[in-house]
């Protein structure tokens, strides 16, 4: 599952985001119910993995944002990572292997984020403006939770 969709919400993606959030809940229930049988259940939440789907999104986002595709990759997709790199399938395999081979149930019912630091707040503060604007919720853009 993609890291952003399992942690945040996006407009016009209700079914997709609902499915991602549902997987997190399912893993927790399976971990709880499976514990007496030593069943481990976790969810791996990757950052952007360079897949055909992501490749199709680059020109779409470039058009929507009015910026070149390279800028979408650099600022929007990878701007919040620690080194500007896509998460690889090998990264995901390694992230999945560790909790799967842990000798106890200490690592069950968890979501493991393998995203090159995409959700580290100190990195988010350094993200280019285009990436920050896209990741802000309406509440953080100026609305108040206390009302007006």
Residue pairs with C-beta under 8 A, 6 or more apart in sequence:
1 20
1 23
1 43
1 44
1 45
1 46
2 20
2 45
2 46
2 47
2 48
3 45
3 46
3 47
3 113
3 114
3 115
3 118
3 119
4 10
4 118
4 135
5 13
5 16
5 17
5 20
6 20
6 21
6 23
6 24
6 43
6 45
6 111
7 45
7 113
7 119
8 135
8 137
9 17
9 137
10 16
10 17
23 43
24 43
24 111
26 41
27 41
27 42
27 43
27 109
27 110
27 111
28 41
28 109
30 39
30 41
31 39
31 40
31 41
31 42
31 105
31 108
31 109
31 110
32 109
33 39
34 40
34 41
34 108
35 105
35 108
38 105
39 108
40 99
40 100
40 102
40 105
40 107
40 108
41 108
41 109
42 96
42 99
42 100
42 107
42 108
42 109
42 110
42 111
42 112
43 110
43 111
43 112
44 92
44 95
44 96
44 111
44 112
44 114
45 111
45 112
45 113
45 114
45 115
46 87
46 91
46 92
46 95
46 114
46 115
47 81
47 86
47 87
47 113
47 114
47 115
47 116
47 118
48 54
48 77
48 78
48 86
48 87
48 115
48 118
49 86
49 87
49 88
49 89
49 92
50 86
50 88
54 77
54 86
58 69
58 72
58 73
58 77
59 69
61 72
61 76
62 68
62 69
62 71
62 72
65 72
65 76
65 130
67 75
67 130
71 130
74 84
74 128
75 127
75 128
75 130
75 131
76 130
76 131
76 134
77 86
78 84
78 85
78 86
78 116
79 127
79 128
79 130
79 131
80 117
80 118
80 119
80 120
80 123
80 124
80 127
80 131
80 135
81 115
81 116
81 117
81 118
81 123
82 116
82 117
82 120
82 123
83 116
85 116
86 116
87 114
87 115
87 116
91 114
91 116
92 114
94 114
95 112
95 114
96 112
98 107
98 112
99 107
99 108
99 110
99 112
113 119
117 123
124 132
124 135
127 135
139 145
